[in-house]
């Protein structure tokens, strides 16, 4: 799909702002920016969630994102969200707890699916 010149310029401006603010541009954004019609709304959405103060505050938002990235195994997102959380004032213990919470939630998810299948296989009745 062809994007118009205004969208291409806006996407380029956002990419340059990311590079200046964070020192690099995530691969996801680099690739998506080739489709400004999709990239611009995605950046707007993520910015509204993660880059505004909101009810949670910046540090808490990035700790939540770090926990989610840990649960999902998002290697690059873990690095990025950890960096942002630290920049927003998270200390070493807060970072570790966020990672462990995410890892725990991933563990309970896999247990939930697997143990349901196990119970079904062996006729264990569940409530």
C-alpha positions in Angstrom: 0.0 0.0 0.0 1.3 3.4 -0.9 1.5 6.0 1.9 1.2 9.7 1.1 4.2 12.0 1.4 2.8 13.6 4.6 2.7 10.1 6.3 6.2 9.3 5.1 7.5 12.5 6.6 5.7 12.0 9.9 7.1 8.4 10.1 10.6 9.6 9.4 10.3 12.3 12.1 9.1 9.7 14.6 12.0 7.3 13.8 14.5 10.2 14.2 12.9 11.2 17.5 13.2 7.6 18.7 16.8 7.4 17.7 17.6 10.6 19.5 15.7 9.8 22.6 16.6 6.1 23.0 19.9 5.9 21.1 18.4 3.3 18.7 15.2 2.3 17.0 13.6 -1.1 17.7 13.5 -3.4 14.7 9.7 -3.6 15.0 9.5 0.2 14.4 12.1 0.2 11.7 10.2 -2.4 9.7 6.7 -1.0 10.5 7.9 2.5 9.5 8.0 1.3 5.9 4.2 1.3 6.1 3.5 4.7 7.7 -0.3 4.1 7.4 0.1 1.3 10.0 3.2 2.6 11.8 1.7 6.0 12.8 -1.4 4.6 14.6 0.7 1.9 16.3 3.2 4.5 17.6 0.4 6.7 18.8 -1.2 3.8 20.6 2.0 2.6 22.3 2.8 6.2 23.2 -0.6 6.8 24.8 -0.1 3.6 26.9 3.6 3.9 27.8 4.8 7.5 27.3 2.1 9.4 29.2 1.9 9.8 32.9 -1.5 8.4 33.4 -2.8 6.7 36.5 0.1 4.3 36.9 3.1 6.6 36.4 6.0 6.1 34.0 8.0 3.8 36.2 5.1 1.5 37.0 4.1 1.3 33.4 7.6 0.2 32.3 7.7 -2.3 35.1 4.4 -3.7 34.0 5.7 -3.8 30.4 8.9 -5.5 31.7 6.8 -8.2 33.5 4.8 -8.8 30.4 7.9 -9.0 28.2 9.4 -11.5 30.6 6.2 -13.6 30.6 6.1 -13.6 26.8 9.8 -14.2 26.3 10.3 -11.0 24.4 14.1 -10.8 24.5 14.5 -7.3 23.0 11.4 -5.9 24.7 12.9 -7.1 28.1 16.0 -5.0 27.4 14.1 -2.0 26.2 11.6 -2.0 29.0 14.2 -2.6 31.6 16.2 0.4 30.3 13.1 2.6 30.4 12.1 1.5 33.9 15.6 2.2 35.2 15.5 5.6 33.5 12.2 6.3 35.2 13.7 5.5 38.6 13.2 1.7 39.1 15.9 0.2 41.3 17.5 -3.2 41.0 15.0 -4.9 43.3 12.0 -3.5 41.5 13.5 -4.7 38.2 14.1 -8.2 39.5 10.6 -8.5 41.0 9.0 -7.4 37.8 11.0 -10.0 35.9 10.1 -12.7 38.4 6.4 -11.8 38.4 6.4 -12.1 34.6 8.2 -15.4 34.7 5.9 -16.7 37.4 2.8 -15.8 35.3 4.3 -17.6 32.3 4.9 -20.6 34.5 1.3 -20.7 35.8 -0.1 -20.3 32.3 1.8 -23.4 31.1 0.9 -25.3 34.2 -2.8 -24.4 33.7 -2.9 -25.7 30.2 -0.8 -28.8 30.8 -2.4 -29.9 34.0 -5.9 -29.5 32.5 -4.8 -31.9 29.7 -3.3 -34.2 32.3 -6.5 -34.2 34.4 -8.5 -35.0 31.3 -6.2 -37.8 30.2 -6.3 -39.5 33.6 -10.0 -38.8 34.5 -9.3 -36.4 37.3 -12.5 -34.4 37.9 -12.1 -30.7 38.2 -14.5 -28.2 39.7 
